[in-house]
Amino acid sequence: MVKAFIPTDDIKSSCLAVIEAIIDDISTKADHMISLDFPPLGSH
């Protein structure tokens, strides 16, 4: 019964790849936002 709900390795790897891509995209955008909104202290 439980095995029916466990995705295959291919599905797992593709889902992980998509999740990692989304996380990378979000973190990259967050880095840009942070660098724009909060310039380094030396630039003041």
MODELLER restraints for C-alpha pairs under 7 A, 6 or more apart:
rsr = mdl.restraints
at = mdl.atoms
